[in-house]
C-alpha cells in the first residue's frame, strides 16, 4: 500500500481510544484513508514521542505528521498540500487546538506491506502529570477527523473562530499584546457574524420577524432587494458596545448589557484595552479598568472573551491552565 505523510511545523496532539479503527475513510479526499497515528509509531523515527497512557482505554500522544493511505496510482501528493492545509484549519476549528498549524513542512511517500496496530500502552497508576487539561480537551480524536471531513474543503472557518484561537495561542506563547488584540477583534467579528446570521435566519425561516423593519428597494434592471435600514444603521454606527447591546436586542431580543452587566462592562473594557494598544500605548496596570498586558491581566481578558463567546452560543474554547492531570484513572 502507498502511504503519504504530511509533516507540519509544530506538534499535533491526539487522544486515541483502544477501540479506534486503524484507518478512517475520507470524503474530502476520494480514495484516501486517514491512518490512526498510534499505528504509525515506529522506533525508526528518533524524534517520535511515546504515547502517554491516560487510562486502560485511552492514550495521549503528539506527533508532527498526518498519515494517509492513498490510491496506488497517486503520482503527485504535493498537489494536495493546499487541501491538506485547509483540512488542518478545519481540524483546528473542530477541536479548538489553538497551537495546531496548517503549514506543511514536508511530504514523505513510501510503500508499506501491511498496517499493523501497535499494542495499546498500559496505564501507570498513581502518577500525576503536570500537563494542562486544556491540551487533553482540545486533542484530536478520530471522531474529530470525521467531523472535520464532514465540513468539506470549500467552507471557510469563521474569522471570529480563527482570531480567538490565535489569541489563545498567543497567550500560550506569552505574546500578551497580540493575545489582547486578537481577543478583542474576535469579539467584534463574532458579534457581527451572529447578528447577520440571526437576521438572515429570521427572514428565511418561520420565526417571528415582525419586529424587524425590512423594506424593499428597487434596483437597476427591475431587481428588488430587501434591506433593514435600522439594522444597517446600527451595524455601521461606531462603537463596539452597540454590538453587545442595541444590535442583538434589535435582532434577537437579547442584550448582554441587560443579561450580564459585569460581563458587558468587561468586554467593553477589553475593546478599550485593544484600542490603547493599537495606538502604541502599553497597559502596565489595571488603571481605568483596562486589562494589563501581563499573564494575570491577559488571562482575565481572554476568560472574559470566552464568556462572551459562550453568551453568543460558541463553546469549546479553553484558556490555557497548567493544572495537574492524573494518569491511570
C-alpha positions as CSV (number, residue, x, y, z in Angstrom):
1,X,0.0,0.0,0.0
2,X,1.1,3.6,-0.7
3,X,1.5,5.9,2.4
4,X,1.8,9.6,2.3
5,X,3.0,11.6,5.3
6,X,2.3,15.3,5.5
7,X,4.8,16.8,8.1
8,X,3.7,20.0,9.8
9,X,5.6,22.7,11.7
10,X,5.0,22.1,15.5
11,X,3.1,19.4,17.3
12,X,-0.3,17.8,16.8
13,X,-1.9,16.4,20.0
14,X,-4.0,13.3,19.8
15,X,-6.4,11.4,22.1
16,X,-6.7,7.8,20.9
17,X,-9.1,5.1,22.2
18,X,-8.3,1.4,22.4
19,X,-11.2,0.6,20.1
20,X,-10.4,3.2,17.5
21,X,-10.0,1.8,13.9
22,X,-6.7,1.8,12.2
23,X,-8.0,3.9,9.3
24,X,-10.8,6.3,8.5
25,X,-12.2,6.7,5.0
26,X,-12.4,10.4,4.0
27,X,-15.0,12.1,1.8
28,X,-12.9,15.2,1.2
29,X,-10.1,13.1,-0.4
30,X,-11.8,10.4,-2.5
31,X,-9.9,7.1,-2.2
32,X,-7.8,8.3,0.8
33,X,-7.8,6.8,4.3
34,X,-6.6,8.7,7.3
35,X,-4.3,6.5,9.4
36,X,-4.5,6.3,13.2
37,X,-1.3,7.9,14.5
38,X,-0.9,5.2,17.0
39,X,-0.5,2.7,14.2
40,X,2.3,4.8,12.7
41,X,4.6,4.8,15.7
42,X,7.9,3.2,15.0
43,X,11.3,3.1,16.6
44,X,12.9,4.0,13.3
45,X,12.0,7.7,13.9
46,X,14.2,9.1,16.6
47,X,12.2,12.2,17.3
48,X,9.0,10.2,17.9
49,X,7.3,10.6,21.3
50,X,5.9,7.6,23.1
51,X,2.1,7.6,23.8
52,X,1.1,8.6,27.3
53,X,-1.5,6.1,28.8
54,X,-4.2,8.1,30.4
55,X,-6.4,5.1,31.3
56,X,-6.6,1.5,30.2
57,X,-8.7,2.5,27.2
58,X,-7.2,5.9,26.3
59,X,-3.8,7.3,25.5
60,X,-2.5,10.8,24.6
61,X,0.4,11.4,22.1
62,X,1.7,14.1,19.9
63,X,3.4,14.0,16.5
64,X,4.1,16.3,13.7
65,X,2.6,14.2,10.9
66,X,-0.7,13.4,9.2
67,X,-0.5,10.0,7.5
68,X,-2.8,8.7,4.7
69,X,-3.2,5.5,2.8
70,X,-3.7,6.7,-0.8
71,X,-4.6,5.0,-4.1
72,X,-1.7,3.1,-5.6
73,X,-1.7,5.3,-8.7
74,X,-1.3,8.6,-6.8
75,X,1.6,10.4,-8.6
76,X,1.9,13.8,-7.1
77,X,0.9,14.1,-3.5
78,X,2.3,17.6,-3.3
79,X,-0.6,18.9,-5.4
80,X,-2.8,18.2,-2.3
81,X,-0.8,20.4,0.0
82,X,-3.3,23.3,-0.1
83,X,-6.3,21.0,0.6
84,X,-4.4,19.3,3.5
85,X,-3.8,22.8,4.9
86,X,-7.5,23.5,4.6
87,X,-8.2,20.2,6.3
88,X,-5.9,21.2,9.2
89,X,-7.7,24.5,9.6
90,X,-11.0,22.6,9.9
91,X,-9.4,20.3,12.5
92,X,-8.3,23.4,14.4
93,X,-11.8,24.8,14.3
94,X,-13.5,21.5,15.3
95,X,-11.1,20.7,18.2
96,X,-10.1,24.2,19.3
97,X,-6.5,23.1,19.4
98,X,-5.1,26.6,19.1
99,X,-1.5,25.5,18.5
100,X,-2.4,23.4,15.5
101,X,-0.8,24.8,12.4
102,X,-1.8,24.5,8.8
103,X,1.7,25.0,7.4
104,X,3.2,21.9,5.7
105,X,6.9,21.4,6.3
106,X,7.4,18.4,4.0
107,X,6.0,15.3,2.4
108,X,7.1,11.7,2.6
109,X,5.8,8.9,0.3
110,X,6.7,5.3,0.8
111,X,5.3,1.7,0.4
112,X,4.1,-0.4,3.4
113,X,3.3,-4.0,3.1
114,X,0.7,-4.0,5.9
115,X,-0.8,-1.8,8.6
116,X,-0.2,-3.3,12.0
117,X,-1.9,-1.9,15.1
118,X,0.7,-1.1,17.8
119,X,-0.2,-2.7,21.1
120,X,-2.1,-0.2,23.3
121,X,0.0,1.2,26.1
122,X,-0.9,0.1,29.6
123,X,-1.6,2.8,32.2
124,X,0.9,3.6,35.1
125,X,-1.2,4.0,38.2
126,X,-0.5,6.5,40.9
127,X,1.4,9.0,38.8
128,X,0.4,12.6,38.2
129,X,1.4,14.6,35.1
130,X,1.7,18.4,35.2
131,X,0.3,18.7,31.8
132,X,-2.7,21.1,31.4
133,X,-6.1,19.6,31.0
134,X,-6.9,22.0,28.2
135,X,-4.4,20.1,26.0
136,X,-6.4,16.9,26.5
137,X,-9.8,18.6,25.9
138,X,-8.6,20.0,22.6
139,X,-6.7,17.0,21.4
140,X,-7.7,15.5,18.0
141,X,-9.7,12.3,18.1
142,X,-10.8,10.1,15.3
143,X,-14.3,11.4,15.8
144,X,-13.0,15.0,15.2
145,X,-11.3,13.7,12.0
146,X,-14.7,12.6,10.8
147,X,-16.3,15.9,11.9
148,X,-13.6,18.0,10.0
149,X,-14.0,15.8,7.0
150,X,-17.8,16.4,7.1
151,X,-17.3,20.1,6.8
152,X,-15.7,19.7,3.4
153,X,-12.9,21.7,2.0
154,X,-14.9,24.6,0.5
155,X,-16.4,26.0,3.7
156,X,-14.2,28.7,5.3
157,X,-13.6,28.7,9.0
158,X,-15.3,31.7,10.6
159,X,-13.0,34.7,11.1
160,X,-14.0,35.0,14.8
161,X,-13.0,31.4,15.5
162,X,-9.6,31.8,13.8
163,X,-8.9,35.1,15.7
164,X,-10.0,33.6,19.1
165,X,-7.7,30.6,18.6
166,X,-4.9,32.9,17.5
167,X,-5.4,34.9,20.7
168,X,-5.3,31.7,22.9
169,X,-2.1,30.6,21.0
170,X,-0.5,34.0,21.5
171,X,-1.3,33.7,25.3
172,X,0.3,30.3,25.4
173,X,3.4,31.8,23.8
174,X,3.3,34.7,26.3
175,X,2.7,37.2,23.5
176,X,0.3,39.2,25.6
177,X,-0.2,42.2,23.4
178,X,-1.2,40.0,20.4
179,X,-3.5,38.0,22.7
180,X,-5.4,41.1,23.7
181,X,-5.5,42.5,20.1
182,X,-6.8,39.2,18.6
183,X,-9.1,38.5,21.5
184,X,-10.9,41.9,21.1
185,X,-11.0,41.5,17.3
186,X,-12.6,38.1,17.7
187,X,-15.4,39.6,19.8
188,X,-16.2,42.2,17.2
189,X,-16.2,39.7,14.4
190,X,-18.3,37.3,16.4
191,X,-20.9,39.8,17.3
192,X,-21.3,41.0,13.7
193,X,-21.4,37.5,12.3
194,X,-24.0,36.3,14.8
195,X,-26.2,39.4,14.2
196,X,-26.2,38.8,10.5
197,X,-26.7,35.1,10.8
198,X,-29.7,35.6,13.2
199,X,-31.1,38.3,10.9
200,X,-31.0,36.0,7.8
201,X,-32.4,33.1,9.7
202,X,-35.4,35.2,10.8
203,X,-36.0,36.3,7.2
204,X,-35.7,32.8,5.7
205,X,-37.4,30.8,8.5
206,X,-40.7,30.5,10.2
207,X,-39.6,32.5,13.3
208,X,-41.3,35.8,14.3
209,X,-39.6,38.6,12.4
210,X,-42.4,41.2,12.8
211,X,-40.1,43.4,15.0
212,X,-37.7,43.9,12.1
213,X,-38.1,46.8,9.7
214,X,-37.4,45.2,6.4
215,X,-38.0,47.3,3.3
216,X,-37.9,46.5,-0.4
217,X,-35.7,48.7,-2.6
218,X,-35.9,48.9,-6.4
219,X,-32.6,48.4,-8.1
220,X,-31.5,48.8,-11.7
221,X,-32.8,46.2,-14.0
222,X,-36.0,45.7,-12.1
223,X,-34.2,44.0,-9.3
224,X,-35.8,44.2,-5.9
225,X,-33.6,43.9,-2.8
226,X,-34.7,43.6,0.8
227,X,-32.9,45.6,3.5
228,X,-33.4,46.6,7.1
229,X,-32.3,50.3,7.3
230,X,-32.4,50.2,11.1
231,X,-30.1,47.2,11.4
232,X,-27.9,48.7,8.6
233,X,-27.6,51.9,10.6
234,X,-26.8,50.1,13.9
235,X,-24.1,47.9,12.2
236,X,-22.4,50.9,10.6
237,X,-22.5,53.0,13.7
238,X,-19.3,53.5,15.6
239,X,-18.9,51.9,18.9
240,X,-18.2,48.3,19.8
241,X,-20.7,48.4,22.7
242,X,-23.6,48.6,20.3
243,X,-22.7,45.1,19.0
244,X,-23.4,43.7,22.5
245,X,-26.5,45.7,23.4
246,X,-28.5,47.5,20.7
247,X,-27.8,45.2,17.8
248,X,-28.6,41.8,19.4
249,X,-31.5,43.5,21.3
250,X,-33.0,44.6,18.0
251,X,-32.3,41.4,16.0
252,X,-32.7,38.6,18.6
253,X,-34.4,40.4,21.5
254,X,-31.4,39.8,23.7
255,X,-28.8,42.1,25.2
256,X,-25.6,41.4,27.1
257,X,-25.9,44.7,29.0
258,X,-29.4,43.6,30.3
259,X,-28.5,40.0,31.0
260,X,-25.0,40.4,32.5
261,X,-23.8,43.9,33.1
262,X,-20.5,42.9,34.6
263,X,-19.6,40.8,31.6
264,X,-20.8,43.6,29.3
265,X,-18.5,46.2,31.0
266,X,-15.5,43.8,31.0
267,X,-16.0,43.1,27.3
268,X,-16.1,46.9,26.5
269,X,-13.0,47.4,28.7
270,X,-11.3,44.6,26.7
271,X,-12.0,46.5,23.5
272,X,-10.8,49.8,25.1
273,X,-7.6,48.0,26.0
274,X,-7.2,46.9,22.4
275,X,-7.7,50.5,21.2
276,X,-5.0,51.7,23.6
277,X,-2.5,49.0,22.4
278,X,-3.3,49.7,18.8
279,X,-2.3,53.3,19.3
280,X,1.1,52.3,20.6
281,X,0.4,52.7,24.3
282,X,1.2,50.0,26.8
283,X,-1.1,49.0,29.6
284,X,1.1,48.2,32.7
285,X,-1.7,48.1,35.3
286,X,-5.4,47.9,35.6
287,X,-6.0,51.6,35.8
288,X,-9.1,53.0,34.1
289,X,-10.5,49.4,34.3
290,X,-8.3,48.2,31.4
291,X,-6.6,44.8,31.2
292,X,-2.8,45.0,31.9
293,X,-0.6,43.2,29.4
294,X,0.8,40.6,31.8
295,X,-0.1,37.0,32.4
296,X,-2.8,37.7,35.0
297,X,-4.4,40.6,33.1
298,X,-4.5,38.8,29.8
299,X,-5.8,35.6,31.3
300,X,-8.7,37.6,32.7
301,X,-9.2,39.3,29.3
302,X,-9.4,36.0,27.5
303,X,-11.7,34.5,30.1
304,X,-14.0,37.5,29.6
305,X,-13.8,36.9,25.8
306,X,-14.6,33.2,26.3
307,X,-17.7,34.1,28.4
308,X,-18.9,36.4,25.7
309,X,-18.4,33.6,23.1
310,X,-20.5,31.3,25.3
311,X,-23.2,34.0,25.6
312,X,-23.4,34.0,21.8
313,X,-23.6,30.2,21.8
314,X,-19.9,29.5,20.8
315,X,-18.4,27.0,23.2
316,X,-15.3,24.7,23.4
317,X,-12.6,27.3,23.8
318,X,-10.1,26.9,26.7
319,X,-7.8,29.5,28.2
320,X,-4.6,27.6,28.9
321,X,-4.3,26.5,32.6
322,X,-1.4,24.2,33.6
323,X,-3.2,22.0,36.0
324,X,-2.3,18.5,37.1
325,X,-3.8,15.6,35.2
326,X,-4.0,12.2,36.8
327,X,-2.8,9.2,34.9
328,X,-4.3,5.7,35.2
329,X,-7.8,6.9,36.2
